[in-house]
Amino acid sequence: MITRFARSLAATLLLAAAAAPAQDFPAAGRPIRIVVPFTAGGSSDFVARTVATKLTDTMKHSVIVENRPGGNTLIGAEHVAKSAPDGHTLYLVGVVTHASLPALAKKTPIDMVRDFAFVSNAIESPLVVAINPKVPANTLAEFIAYARANPGKVAYGSAGVGNTLHLAGEQFAALTGTRLTHIPYKGASQAQVDLIGGAIQVMFDLVQTPLKQIQAGNLRALAVTSGERLPTLPNVPTTVEAGTPGFRFSARIGFAAPAGTPAPVLARLHREIAGALGQPDVRAQFAAQSMVAAPSESPDAFQKLMQAEVERIGALIRAAGIQPE
């Protein structure tokens, strides 16, 4: 009897201890920070600010966005990984970029998987192939022909080495037999400035970033990497329609916390983020930018996805011949 009672009491105490962090979270007077490893104004920043606004409303707690660009996202990633694991510091994860770092860097100050507790995916988004209007091409086929005729002279910008935009360009070049020059920037919005100005000729970007510039005629959209045409760009063909069916590339953006964050806190964050992503107004905001809300089933599911992406993206980097630095 005594042994059974002792075991029952121990189990009760353990459950109480596990529940305590969730009950105390979020702490009064302490905002939840979402650290974005890119400059303000890009697609990742848009996702962070959209979710932060909704969470502030639903959680009745301040949720703020803090941009820490640089180091190919390592500056922001290291800051979060070394923050207190109490749920008050979150990291906006560009899935492809994050998964690429183990294969791109000979040494990193943190482990890109073990030093994080992954909370949930947030969105999936196709890319758009956008060019400067002065490039003599009105279709994707014409652009490919132009790039083939000018090997190494066509430059494309991205938000950093190994990120979604960079690897999309590498895959495009491999599929089309073109040789493009990659120019990395601290963020997609900065690269877009140079694309409009003509310093670079093409970008493979999430639709949200160049959408207004495309609609204004400052950039020319040649194709989207989705299976169907997008409501935001109804006159732009898919890569299948444009004659390059093998070029299919999508971006995922999600949220992570420092490793060691208590499971009840992760569960609360996942529940709140998934709930925010399920709100009609949030889904509509993402749809208007050609993004689809796609929360993970659980933190564990997102953790497994990240581990699988590290393997997949690593293989893509090695196949492209990108050397670690």
Backbone as numpy.savetxt, mean C-alpha at the origin, in Angstrom:
# Nx Ny Nz CAx CAy CAz Cx Cy Cz
-10.53 -31.34 44.11 -11.36 -30.13 44.11 -10.50 -28.88 44.11
-9.49 -28.90 45.03 -8.64 -27.71 45.14 -7.88 -27.47 43.85
-7.38 -28.59 43.27 -6.62 -28.46 42.01 -7.51 -27.92 40.90
-8.73 -28.46 40.80 -9.65 -28.00 39.76 -9.99 -26.53 39.96
-10.21 -26.15 41.23 -10.51 -24.74 41.52 -9.34 -23.83 41.16
-8.13 -24.31 41.50 -6.94 -23.51 41.21 -6.77 -23.31 39.71
-7.02 -24.38 38.95 -6.90 -24.27 37.48 -7.94 -23.31 36.92
-9.15 -23.41 37.46 -10.21 -22.53 37.00 -9.90 -21.09 37.32
-9.37 -20.86 38.53 -9.00 -19.50 38.93 -7.88 -18.95 38.05
-6.89 -19.80 37.77 -5.77 -19.37 36.92 -6.25 -19.00 35.53
-7.15 -19.83 34.99 -7.69 -19.56 33.66 -8.46 -18.25 33.65
-9.23 -18.01 34.71 -9.99 -16.77 34.81 -9.08 -15.56 34.87
-8.00 -15.68 35.66 -7.05 -14.57 35.78 -6.35 -14.29 34.46
-6.02 -15.37 33.72 -5.38 -15.18 32.41 -6.30 -14.47 31.44
-7.57 -14.86 31.44 -8.54 -14.22 30.55 -8.71 -12.75 30.92
-8.73 -12.50 32.22 -8.88 -11.12 32.68 -7.68 -10.27 32.27
-6.48 -10.87 32.40 -5.27 -10.14 32.02 -5.24 -9.85 30.53
-5.72 -10.84 29.73 -5.75 -10.64 28.28 -6.76 -9.58 27.87
-7.87 -9.52 28.62 -8.92 -8.57 28.28 -8.57 -7.15 28.71
-7.73 -7.03 29.74 -7.42 -5.72 30.30 -6.88 -4.73 29.28
-5.91 -5.13 28.43 -5.39 -4.16 27.47 -6.46 -3.60 26.55
-7.41 -4.46 26.13 -8.47 -4.00 25.25 -9.40 -3.05 25.97
-9.63 -3.31 27.26 -10.51 -2.43 28.04 -9.87 -1.07 28.24
-8.57 -1.03 28.38 -7.85 0.23 28.61 -7.49 0.95 27.31
-7.80 0.34 26.19 -7.42 0.89 24.89 -8.65 1.43 24.17
-8.54 2.61 23.56 -7.40 3.54 23.58 -7.40 4.38 24.85
-6.22 4.78 25.27 -6.08 5.54 26.50 -6.55 6.97 26.31
-7.24 7.48 27.31 -7.73 8.86 27.25 -6.56 9.83 27.11
-6.72 10.79 26.24 -5.70 11.81 26.07 -4.55 11.42 25.17
-4.56 10.18 24.66 -3.50 9.72 23.75 -4.10 9.39 22.39
-3.78 10.17 21.37 -4.32 9.87 20.04 -3.71 8.60 19.47
-4.42 7.98 18.56 -3.87 6.87 17.78 -3.23 7.49 16.54
-1.96 7.19 16.32 -1.24 7.74 15.17 -1.14 6.69 14.07
-1.45 7.09 12.85 -1.21 6.24 11.69 -0.01 6.83 10.95
1.10 6.13 10.99 2.33 6.60 10.36 2.33 6.15 8.90
2.42 7.12 8.00 2.44 6.85 6.56 3.87 7.06 6.06
4.50 6.04 5.47 5.90 6.17 5.05 6.09 6.85 3.70
5.07 7.59 3.27 5.12 8.31 2.00 4.73 9.76 2.24
4.98 10.60 1.24 4.62 12.01 1.34 3.10 12.16 1.29
2.64 13.29 1.79 1.21 13.60 1.76 0.74 13.80 0.32
-0.50 13.43 0.06 -1.08 13.69 -1.25 -1.17 12.49 -2.16
-0.50 11.40 -1.81 -0.54 10.20 -2.65 -1.67 9.27 -2.28
-1.73 8.12 -2.94 -2.80 7.16 -2.73 -2.77 6.57 -1.32
-1.58 6.24 -0.83 -1.48 5.68 0.51 -1.94 6.68 1.56
-1.56 7.92 1.38 -1.97 8.98 2.30 -3.49 9.13 2.28
-4.09 9.02 1.12 -5.54 9.12 0.98 -6.23 8.02 1.77
-5.72 6.79 1.67 -6.30 5.67 2.41 -6.20 5.93 3.91
-5.02 6.34 4.36 -4.82 6.59 5.79 -5.76 7.65 6.31
-5.90 8.74 5.59 -6.72 9.86 6.08 -8.21 9.53 6.01
-8.61 8.76 5.02 -10.02 8.35 4.93 -10.39 7.46 6.12
-9.54 6.48 6.41 -9.80 5.57 7.52 -9.68 6.31 8.85
-8.69 7.18 8.99 -8.50 7.93 10.24 -9.72 8.78 10.57
-10.27 9.42 9.56 -11.46 10.26 9.77 -12.63 9.43 10.27
-12.84 8.26 9.67 -13.95 7.40 10.08 -13.71 6.82 11.47
-12.48 6.40 11.76 -12.19 5.84 13.08 -12.36 6.88 14.18
-11.98 8.12 13.91 -12.18 9.19 14.89 -13.66 9.31 15.24
-14.49 9.12 14.25 -15.94 9.22 14.44 -16.49 8.00 15.18
-16.12 6.80 14.74 -16.71 5.60 15.31 -16.13 5.23 16.67
-14.84 5.52 16.88 -14.21 5.18 18.15 -14.34 6.30 19.18
-14.83 7.47 18.73 -14.93 8.63 19.63 -13.58 8.93 20.26
-12.54 8.85 19.41 -11.17 9.03 19.88 -10.36 9.64 18.74
-9.39 10.46 19.06 -8.60 11.13 18.04 -7.67 10.14 17.32
-7.78 10.09 16.00 -6.90 9.27 15.16 -6.28 10.22 14.14
-4.96 10.32 14.17 -4.27 11.30 13.32 -3.31 10.59 12.37
-2.96 11.28 11.30 -2.02 10.76 10.30 -0.72 11.53 10.40
0.38 10.79 10.38 1.71 11.39 10.46 2.56 10.86 9.30
2.99 11.74 8.42 3.81 11.32 7.27 5.28 11.29 7.65
5.92 10.14 7.43 7.37 9.99 7.67 7.99 9.32 6.45
8.13 10.06 5.34 8.68 9.47 4.12 10.19 9.31 4.18
10.71 8.54 3.23 12.15 8.41 3.08 12.66 7.02 3.36
13.87 6.76 2.86 14.50 5.46 3.09 13.74 4.31 2.49
13.01 4.57 1.40 12.20 3.53 0.77 11.26 2.90 1.79
10.63 3.73 2.58 9.64 3.43 3.64 10.29 2.97 4.94
11.60 2.77 4.97 12.24 2.25 6.18 12.22 3.25 7.34
12.21 4.54 7.03 12.18 5.53 8.11 10.89 5.39 8.91
9.77 5.34 8.21 8.49 5.18 8.88 8.34 3.81 9.52
8.80 2.78 8.81 8.67 1.41 9.31 9.46 1.22 10.60
10.70 1.72 10.63 11.52 1.56 11.82 10.92 2.32 13.00
10.40 3.51 12.73 9.79 4.29 13.80 8.64 3.51 14.46
7.80 2.90 13.63 6.67 2.16 14.18 7.13 0.89 14.88
8.06 0.16 14.26 8.52 -1.10 14.84 9.12 -0.89 16.23
9.71 0.29 16.46 10.35 0.57 17.74 9.47 1.38 18.68
8.21 1.59 18.30 7.27 2.30 19.15 6.67 1.35 20.19
6.06 1.92 21.21 5.43 1.10 22.25 4.33 0.24 21.64
4.31 -1.06 21.92 3.31 -1.96 21.35 1.99 -1.91 22.13
1.35 -0.76 22.09 0.13 -0.60 22.87 -1.08 -0.22 22.02
-0.92 -0.26 20.69 -2.04 0.03 19.80 -2.19 1.50 19.43
-1.41 2.38 20.04 -1.55 3.81 19.75 -0.70 4.27 18.58
0.15 3.38 18.04 0.93 3.70 16.85 0.70 2.61 15.81
0.16 3.02 14.67 -0.10 2.09 13.57 0.76 2.48 12.37
0.97 1.52 11.52 1.78 1.73 10.32 0.93 1.43 9.10
0.93 2.36 8.14 0.23 2.11 6.89 1.14 1.29 5.98
0.73 0.09 5.66 1.58 -0.85 4.92 1.21 -0.85 3.44
2.16 -0.45 2.60 2.05 -0.74 1.18 2.56 -2.16 1.00
1.66 -3.10 0.76 2.00 -4.52 0.87 3.17 -4.90 -0.02
3.15 -4.50 -1.28 4.23 -4.88 -2.19 5.55 -4.25 -1.76
5.52 -2.97 -1.43 6.74 -2.28 -1.01 7.33 -2.94 0.23
6.49 -3.17 1.21 6.95 -3.76 2.47 7.53 -5.15 2.23
6.86 -5.92 1.39 7.31 -7.29 1.14 8.59 -7.33 0.31
8.89 -6.25 -0.39 10.08 -6.23 -1.25 11.37 -5.97 -0.48
11.27 -5.34 0.67 12.47 -4.88 1.36 13.44 -5.98 1.77
12.97 -7.16 2.22 13.95 -8.20 2.56 14.83 -8.61 1.38
14.29 -8.53 0.15 15.07 -8.91 -1.03 15.88 -7.76 -1.59
15.55 -6.53 -1.20 16.21 -5.36 -1.78 17.38 -4.85 -0.95
17.31 -5.08 0.35 18.35 -4.54 1.23 19.24 -5.65 1.77
20.54 -5.44 1.69 21.46 -6.43 2.26 21.28 -6.52 3.77
20.92 -5.38 4.37 20.69 -5.36 5.80 19.68 -4.26 6.13
18.72 -4.58 6.96 17.74 -3.59 7.41 17.79 -3.51 8.93
17.45 -2.35 9.48 17.49 -2.20 10.95 16.40 -2.96 11.67
15.42 -3.44 10.92 14.32 -4.19 11.50 13.98 -5.37 10.61
13.25 -6.34 11.15 12.74 -7.45 10.36 11.34 -7.07 9.89
11.11 -7.13 8.57 9.88 -6.61 8.00 8.66 -7.47 8.32
8.86 -8.65 8.85 7.73 -9.50 9.26 7.69 -9.65 10.77
8.78 -10.08 11.36 8.77 -10.39 12.80 8.60 -9.16 13.68
8.99 -7.97 13.20 8.90 -6.78 14.03 7.56 -6.06 13.92
6.59 -6.70 13.26 5.27 -6.10 13.12 4.18 -7.10 13.48
3.08 -6.55 13.96 1.86 -7.32 14.17 0.87 -6.80 13.14
0.60 -7.57 12.11 -0.24 -7.10 11.01 -1.71 -7.17 11.41
-2.42 -6.07 11.19 -3.79 -5.93 11.67 -4.81 -6.32 10.61
-4.75 -5.65 9.46 -5.73 -5.94 8.41 -5.32 -5.28 7.10
-5.65 -5.93 6.02 -5.60 -5.26 4.73 -6.73 -4.24 4.71
-6.60 -3.22 3.88 -7.64 -2.19 3.80 -8.26 -2.12 2.41
-7.41 -1.93 1.39 -7.95 -1.77 0.03 -7.12 -2.55 -0.98
-7.73 -2.78 -2.13 -7.03 -3.26 -3.31 -7.32 -2.27 -4.43
-6.33 -2.07 -5.29 -6.50 -1.08 -6.34 -5.73 -1.47 -7.59
-6.35 -1.35 -8.76 -5.61 -1.55 -10.00 -4.71 -0.35 -10.26
-3.87 -0.46 -11.27 -2.98 0.63 -11.66 -3.42 1.20 -13.00
-2.93 2.38 -13.30 -3.15 3.00 -14.60 -1.79 3.32 -15.21
-1.66 3.09 -16.50 -0.47 3.48 -17.24 -0.72 4.89 -17.75
-0.01 5.88 -17.18 -0.22 7.28 -17.53 1.06 7.87 -18.09
0.94 8.61 -19.19 2.12 9.19 -19.83 1.97 10.71 -19.94
3.11 11.37 -20.13 3.11 12.79 -20.44 2.52 12.95 -21.85
1.60 13.91 -22.06 0.96 14.06 -23.37 1.91 14.33 -24.53
3.14 14.77 -24.22 4.09 15.03 -25.30 4.71 13.75 -25.85
4.55 12.64 -25.13 5.04 11.36 -25.66 4.18 11.00 -26.87
4.79 10.68 -27.99 4.03 10.43 -29.22 3.35 9.06 -29.22
2.33 8.92 -28.37 1.59 7.66 -28.29 0.19 7.93 -27.78
-0.80 7.41 -28.46 -2.19 7.55 -28.05 -2.77 6.24 -27.54
-2.05 5.15 -27.75 -2.50 3.84 -27.28 -1.34 3.14 -26.59
-1.65 2.08 -25.87 -0.60 1.33 -25.19 0.32 0.69 -26.22
-0.22 0.20 -27.30 0.60 -0.42 -28.34 1.58 0.59 -28.94
1.11 1.81 -29.16 1.99 2.84 -29.71 3.08 3.21 -28.71
2.73 3.22 -27.43 3.74 3.53 -26.42 4.80 2.43 -26.35
4.37 1.19 -26.43 5.33 0.08 -26.42 6.27 0.19 -27.61
5.72 0.50 -28.78 6.54 0.65 -29.98 7.54 1.80 -29.81
7.08 2.89 -29.21 7.96 4.04 -28.98 9.08 3.68 -28.01
8.73 2.96 -26.94 9.74 2.57 -25.95 10.75 1.60 -26.54
10.29 0.70 -27.39 11.20 -0.25 -28.04 12.16 0.48 -28.98
11.67 1.54 -29.61 12.51 2.30 -30.54 13.48 3.23 -29.81
13.25 3.43 -28.50 14.11 4.32 -27.72 14.55 3.63 -26.42
15.30 2.53 -26.53 15.68 1.78 -25.33 16.48 2.61 -24.33
16.01 2.59 -23.07 16.71 3.31 -22.01 16.40 4.79 -21.94
15.72 5.33 -22.96 15.45 6.76 -22.99 14.09 7.13 -22.40
13.26 6.14 -22.18 11.94 6.38 -21.57 12.06 6.11 -20.08
11.80 7.15 -19.27 11.94 7.04 -17.82 10.58 6.96 -17.15
10.50 6.14 -16.12 9.26 6.08 -15.33 9.58 6.32 -13.87
8.64 6.96 -13.17 8.84 7.30 -11.77 8.07 6.39 -10.85
8.55 6.28 -9.61 7.85 5.49 -8.61 8.07 6.14 -7.25
7.45 5.56 -6.23 7.58 6.07 -4.87 8.76 5.44 -4.13
9.67 4.82 -4.87 10.86 4.24 -4.24 11.22 2.89 -4.83
12.47 2.49 -4.64 12.94 1.21 -5.16 12.18 0.07 -4.51
11.61 -0.80 -5.34 10.93 -1.99 -4.83 9.48 -1.79 -4.47
8.96 -0.57 -4.63 7.55 -0.40 -4.28 6.66 -0.85 -5.42
5.35 -0.78 -5.21 4.40 -1.29 -6.20 4.63 -0.68 -7.57
4.81 0.63 -7.61 4.96 1.32 -8.89 6.23 0.90 -9.61
7.31 0.70 -8.86 8.57 0.26 -9.45 8.45 -1.15 -10.02
7.93 -2.07 -9.23 7.86 -3.47 -9.68 6.86 -3.64 -10.81
5.82 -2.80 -10.81 4.88 -2.84 -11.94 5.61 -2.45 -13.23
6.46 -1.43 -13.14 7.25 -1.02 -14.31 8.20 -2.10 -14.76
8.82 -2.79 -13.81 9.73 -3.89 -14.15 8.98 -5.02 -14.84
7.81 -5.34 -14.32 7.02 -6.40 -14.95 6.57 -5.99 -16.35
6.17 -4.73 -16.50 5.74 -4.23 -17.81 6.88 -4.33 -18.82
8.08 -3.90 -18.41 9.23 -3.94 -19.31 9.56 -5.37 -19.72
9.49 -6.29 -18.77 9.80 -7.68 -19.07 8.79 -8.28 -20.04
7.52 -7.95 -19.85 6.47 -8.50 -20.69 6.48 -7.93 -22.10
6.88 -6.66 -22.23 6.78 -5.98 -23.52 8.10 -5.92 -24.28
9.18 -6.39 -23.66 10.47 -6.33 -24.33 11.00 -4.93 -24.48
10.70 -4.07 -23.52 11.19 -2.70 -23.55 12.24 -2.51 -22.46
13.05 -1.48 -22.60 14.05 -1.15 -21.57 13.77 0.26 -21.08
13.19 0.33 -19.89 12.81 1.61 -19.29 13.80 1.99 -18.19
13.94 3.26 -17.94 14.81 3.75 -16.88 13.98 4.13 -15.67
14.29 3.53 -14.53 13.52 3.78 -13.32 14.09 4.97 -12.54
13.21 5.90 -12.15 13.59 7.06 -11.33 12.78 7.00 -10.04
13.41 6.69 -8.90 12.67 6.62 -7.63 12.50 8.00 -6.99
11.35 8.22 -6.37 11.06 9.43 -5.63 10.66 9.07 -4.21
10.50 10.08 -3.36 10.05 9.82 -1.99 8.57 9.50 -1.94
7.84 9.89 -2.96 6.40 9.62 -3.00 5.87 9.74 -4.40
4.72 9.13 -4.65 4.13 9.15 -5.98 3.73 10.56 -6.40
3.29 11.37 -5.44 2.87 12.73 -5.80 4.03 13.55 -6.33
5.23 13.33 -5.78 6.42 14.04 -6.28 6.77 13.56 -7.68
6.67 12.26 -7.90 6.95 11.72 -9.23 5.97 12.27 -10.25
4.72 12.44 -9.84 3.71 12.94 -10.75 4.03 14.36 -11.21
4.59 15.17 -10.33 4.98 16.54 -10.71 5.97 16.49 -11.87
6.93 15.59 -11.79 7.92 15.47 -12.87 7.32 14.84 -14.12
6.31 13.99 -13.94 5.63 13.40 -15.10 4.89 14.49 -15.87
4.21 15.35 -15.17 3.50 16.46 -15.82 4.49 17.41 -16.47
5.62 17.63 -15.79 6.63 18.55 -16.32 7.46 17.98 -17.45
7.43 16.66 -17.63 8.15 16.03 -18.73 9.52 15.49 -18.38
9.92 15.58 -17.09 11.22 15.03 -16.69 11.23 13.51 -16.78
10.06 12.89 -16.56 9.88 11.46 -16.81 8.71 11.32 -17.77
8.60 10.16 -18.40 7.61 10.02 -19.47 6.39 9.17 -19.10
6.52 8.30 -18.10 5.42 7.38 -17.82 5.42 7.00 -16.34
4.24 6.66 -15.83 4.11 6.08 -14.50 3.10 4.95 -14.53
3.32 3.98 -13.67 2.39 2.87 -13.47 1.88 3.06 -12.04
0.78 3.78 -11.90 0.39 4.30 -10.60 -1.02 3.88 -10.21
-1.30 3.89 -8.90 -2.66 3.75 -8.45 -3.47 4.87 -9.07
-4.69 4.59 -9.43 -5.50 5.55 -10.20 -5.72 6.85 -9.43
-5.86 6.76 -8.11 -6.23 7.93 -7.32 -5.27 9.10 -7.48
-3.98 8.81 -7.55 -2.99 9.89 -7.58 -3.08 10.73 -8.86
-3.09 10.13 -10.05 -3.12 10.96 -11.27 -4.52 11.24 -11.81
-5.57 10.76 -11.13 -6.92 10.82 -11.71 -7.32 12.23 -12.15
-7.17 13.22 -11.26 -7.58 14.58 -11.60 -6.75 15.14 -12.75
-5.47 14.80 -12.78 -4.60 15.29 -13.85 -4.95 14.63 -15.18
-5.38 13.38 -15.13 -5.84 12.69 -16.35 -7.12 13.34 -16.84
-8.05 13.57 -15.92 -9.33 14.17 -16.29 -9.15 15.59 -16.82
-8.11 16.29 -16.32 -7.85 17.67 -16.77 -7.07 17.72 -18.08
-6.58 16.56 -18.54 -5.83 16.52 -19.79 -4.34 16.76 -19.62
-3.89 16.85 -18.38 -2.46 17.07 -18.14 -1.65 15.79 -18.26
-2.32 14.66 -18.18 -1.70 13.36 -18.38 -2.60 12.54 -19.28
-2.02 11.57 -19.97 -2.79 10.71 -20.87 -2.78 9.28 -20.34
-3.97 8.74 -20.09 -4.10 7.37 -19.60 -4.20 6.41 -20.78
-3.35 5.38 -20.79 -3.32 4.44 -21.90 -4.04 3.13 -21.59
-4.03 2.71 -20.33 -4.67 1.43 -19.96 -4.75 1.31 -18.46
-5.67 0.48 -17.98 -5.78 0.15 -16.56 -5.57 -1.36 -16.41
-5.04 -1.76 -15.25 -4.67 -3.17 -15.06 -5.79 -4.00 -14.44
-6.99 -3.46 -14.39 -8.13 -4.20 -13.84 -8.73 -5.13 -14.90
-9.59 -6.03 -14.44 -10.24 -6.96 -15.37 -11.30 -6.29 -16.22
-11.88 -5.20 -15.69 -12.91 -4.46 -16.40 -12.56 -2.98 -16.40
-13.19 -2.23 -17.29 -12.98 -0.79 -17.30 -13.47 -0.16 -16.00
-12.87 0.93 -15.62 -13.21 1.57 -14.36 -14.23 2.68 -14.56
-15.21 2.79 -13.65 -16.20 3.87 -13.76 -15.56 5.25 -13.75
-14.42 5.40 -13.08 -13.75 6.70 -13.03 -13.02 7.03 -14.33
-12.68 6.01 -15.12 -11.99 6.21 -16.40 -12.65 5.32 -17.46
-13.90 5.58 -17.76 -14.66 4.68 -18.64 -14.13 4.56 -20.06
-13.39 5.56 -20.52 -12.88 5.54 -21.89 -11.48 4.95 -22.00
-10.93 4.52 -20.87 -9.58 3.95 -20.87 -9.69 2.43 -20.91
-9.07 1.78 -21.90 -9.18 0.33 -22.02 -8.40 -0.41 -20.94
-8.77 -1.65 -20.73 -7.97 -2.50 -19.85 -6.74 -2.96 -20.62
-5.76 -3.49 -19.90 -4.56 -3.99 -20.58 -4.90 -5.15 -21.51
-5.94 -5.90 -21.18 -6.38 -6.98 -22.08 -6.89 -6.38 -23.38
-7.75 -5.37 -23.27 -8.28 -4.71 -24.47 -7.17 -4.02 -25.26
-6.16 -3.56 -24.54 -5.07 -2.82 -25.19 -4.01 -3.74 -25.79
-4.21 -5.05 -25.67 -3.30 -5.99 -26.33 -2.15 -6.49 -25.49
-2.17 -6.22 -24.17 -1.12 -6.69 -23.28 -1.76 -7.42 -22.10
-2.38 -8.58 -22.37 -3.16 -9.27 -21.33 -2.33 -9.76 -20.15
-1.03 -9.96 -20.35 -0.21 -10.46 -19.26 0.10 -9.43 -18.20
-0.15 -8.15 -18.50 0.19 -7.10 -17.54 -1.01 -6.84 -16.63
-1.04 -7.55 -15.50 -2.07 -7.39 -14.48 -1.37 -7.17 -13.15
-1.58 -6.03 -12.56 -0.86 -5.70 -11.32 -1.81 -4.89 -10.44
-1.95 -5.28 -9.19 -2.79 -4.52 -8.27 -2.02 -4.20 -7.00
-2.46 -3.18 -6.32 -1.82 -2.75 -5.08 -2.73 -3.06 -3.90
-2.11 -3.41 -2.79 -2.85 -3.57 -1.54 -2.24 -2.62 -0.51
-3.09 -2.06 0.30 -2.66 -1.19 1.39 -3.37 -1.63 2.66
-2.61 -1.75 3.75 -3.20 -2.21 5.00 -2.60 -1.53 6.21
-2.83 -2.13 7.37 -2.39 -1.54 8.63 -1.65 -2.57 9.47
-0.61 -2.10 10.18 0.15 -2.96 11.09 0.46 -2.19 12.36
0.81 -2.93 13.40 1.22 -2.36 14.68 2.58 -2.93 15.04
3.24 -2.40 16.05 4.52 -3.00 16.47 4.31 -4.42 16.99
5.29 -5.28 16.75 5.23 -6.63 17.29 5.11 -6.55 18.81
4.36 -7.47 19.37 4.15 -7.47 20.81 2.88 -6.76 21.24
2.19 -6.15 20.31 0.91 -5.53 20.64 -0.05 -6.63 21.11
-0.68 -6.47 22.26 -1.55 -7.53 22.80 -2.64 -7.96 21.82
-2.90 -9.25 21.81 -3.90 -9.79 20.89 -5.27 -9.13 21.03
-5.74 -8.84 22.26 -7.03 -8.17 22.37 -7.05 -6.79 21.72
-5.92 -6.08 21.79 -5.83 -4.76 21.16 -5.85 -4.92 19.64
-5.11 -5.92 19.13 -5.13 -6.18 17.68 -6.53 -6.53 17.22
-7.22 -7.33 18.02 -8.58 -7.72 17.66 -9.50 -6.50 17.63
-9.33 -5.62 18.59 -10.14 -4.39 18.63 -9.84 -3.52 17.42
-8.55 -3.35 17.10 -8.18 -2.55 15.94 -8.73 -3.15 14.65
-8.61 -4.46 14.53 -9.14 -5.12 13.33 -10.64 -4.90 13.22
-11.34 -5.06 14.32 -12.80 -4.88 14.32 -13.18 -3.45 13.93
-12.44 -2.47 14.47 -12.75 -1.08 14.18 -12.44 -0.73 12.73
-11.28 -1.20 12.24 -10.89 -0.89 10.86 -11.83 -1.57 9.87
-12.14 -2.85 10.11 -13.06 -3.56 9.22 -14.43 -2.90 9.24
-14.86 -2.45 10.42 -16.14 -1.76 10.51 -16.14 -0.46 9.74
-15.04 0.28 9.83 -14.93 1.53 9.09 -14.97 1.28 7.58
-14.25 0.24 7.15 -14.20 -0.07 5.71 -15.54 -0.55 5.18
-16.40 -1.04 6.08 -17.71 -1.52 5.67 -18.76 -0.43 5.57
-18.43 0.79 6.01 -19.40 1.88 5.97 -19.63 2.33 4.52
-20.89 2.53 4.13 -21.19 2.90 2.74 -20.45 4.16 2.27
-20.32 5.16 3.14 -19.65 6.39 2.70 -18.17 6.17 2.45
-17.54 5.32 3.27 -16.13 5.01 3.07 -15.94 4.20 1.78
-16.78 3.21 1.58 -16.68 2.40 0.36 -16.89 3.27 -0.88
-17.80 4.24 -0.77 -18.06 5.14 -1.89 -16.85 6.03 -2.17
-16.21 6.50 -1.10 -15.01 7.34 -1.29 -13.90 6.56 -1.99
-13.73 5.31 -1.60 -12.71 4.49 -2.24 -13.10 4.17 -3.68
-14.37 3.84 -3.90 -14.82 3.51 -5.26 -14.61 4.69 -6.20
-14.79 5.90 -5.68 -14.60 7.10 -6.51 -13.15 7.26 -6.93
-12.24 6.58 -6.22 -10.82 6.62 -6.56 -10.35 5.29 -7.13
-11.30 4.47 -7.56 -11.00 3.16 -8.18 -10.33 2.20 -7.20
-10.68 2.32 -5.93 -10.18 1.41 -4.90 -11.35 0.58 -4.37
-11.04 -0.64 -3.95 -12.05 -1.53 -3.38 -11.69 -1.83 -1.94
-12.61 -1.58 -1.02 -12.37 -1.91 0.38 -12.30 -3.43 0.51
-11.21 -3.92 1.10 -10.99 -5.37 1.18 -10.29 -5.74 2.48
-11.01 -5.64 3.63 -10.38 -5.98 4.91 -10.08 -7.47 5.02
-9.02 -7.80 5.75 -8.68 -9.20 6.00 -9.69 -9.81 6.97
-9.79 -11.13 6.95 -10.71 -11.80 7.86 -10.27 -11.66 9.31
-8.98 -11.55 9.53 -8.44 -11.47 10.88 -7.00 -10.98 10.81
-6.43 -10.56 11.94 -5.01 -10.22 11.94 -4.14 -11.40 11.50
-4.49 -12.60 11.89 -3.70 -13.77 11.50 -3.72 -13.96 9.98
-4.88 -13.72 9.37 -4.98 -13.86 7.92 -4.09 -12.86 7.21
-4.03 -11.63 7.72 -3.17 -10.61 7.10 -1.70 -10.94 7.32
-1.38 -11.48 8.49 -0.01 -11.90 8.77 0.45 -12.96 7.77
-0.40 -13.93 7.49 -0.06 -15.00 6.54 0.07 -14.44 5.13
-0.79 -13.49 4.77 -0.70 -12.87 3.45 0.65 -12.17 3.29
1.08 -11.44 4.32 2.35 -10.73 4.24 3.53 -11.69 4.08
3.49 -12.78 4.80 4.57 -13.76 4.69 4.62 -14.35 3.28
3.45 -14.61 2.69 3.39 -15.14 1.33 3.88 -14.11 0.32
3.56 -12.82 0.55 3.98 -11.77 -0.36 5.49 -11.57 -0.33
6.11 -11.74 0.81 7.57 -11.63 0.90 8.22 -12.65 -0.03
7.68 -13.84 -0.08 8.22 -14.88 -0.96 7.95 -14.56 -2.43
6.71 -14.15 -2.73 6.34 -13.88 -4.13 7.10 -12.69 -4.69
7.15 -11.60 -3.94 7.82 -10.39 -4.43 9.32 -10.61 -4.50
9.87 -11.37 -3.55 11.29 -11.68 -3.61 11.66 -12.39 -4.90
10.80 -13.33 -5.32 11.04 -14.06 -6.57 10.98 -13.11 -7.77
10.03 -12.16 -7.75 9.90 -11.18 -8.84 11.14 -10.29 -8.92
11.65 -9.87 -7.78 12.83 -9.00 -7.75 14.06 -9.73 -8.30
14.22 -10.97 -7.90 15.36 -11.75 -8.39 15.25 -11.98 -9.89
14.04 -12.25 -10.38 13.84 -12.46 -11.81 14.14 -11.21 -12.61
13.86 -10.03 -12.02 14.12 -8.76 -12.69 15.59 -8.35 -12.62
16.37 -9.09 -11.84 17.79 -8.77 -11.74 18.10 -7.55 -10.89
17.16 -7.17 -10.01 17.40 -6.02 -9.13 18.30 -6.46 -7.99
19.42 -5.79 -7.84 20.41 -6.19 -6.85 20.16 -5.49 -5.52
20.29 -6.22 -4.41 20.14 -5.59 -3.09 21.25 -4.59 -2.83
20.91 -3.56 -2.09 21.87 -2.50 -1.79 22.17 -2.43 -0.30
